[in-house]
Amino acid sequence: MTSTVEALQRSLDAEVSDRSALEAAVTSACEGLGVPASGSSLRSRVEALYSRAGERMREVLHAGVKKALAVVSSHYAGIDLPAVCEGYVLPDDETEAQEEVQRLEDAATAPGDALAAFFDDEVELPPPWGSRVCAGRATRSFKLDFFFFLNMLRPVGLVLYI
């Protein structure tokens, strides 16, 4: 009976430790993205964090599109940017249109990577997760990047049970 109680206590201690580590990671991520963390439940902080991450991804997408249009404009004086912003010029047939989009995206891959690399120095990354100390005490070293962290929260039900 004592060994069962001890095993249950160890299991409970491990769960409490894991929960504390998760809370520390969520708090750290909230701080990194400017999401208020005080007074909120872990679930609401994760939901706010996920929402803010989506906002940041949209901001990055918009900034990248604007930079790409600015570069194109610098090469082609008089380009009709409003027309470009209407999207692809594609055939009416849906299959042909999908094939053309794929061809265009394939053709843009290498030049797109080169242009993105041109702006790499402008990217500011947060410090590594493993380098943080939360609330004055050392925590487990997660060494996770932020998007991996969010993808861990993505499976159905995980966010709902935190």
Summary of the structure (lengths in Angstrom):
residues: 162
radius of gyration: 23.2
end to end distance: 31.4
largest distance: 83.2
contacts: 336
relative contact order: 0.11
helix: 69%
strand: 1%
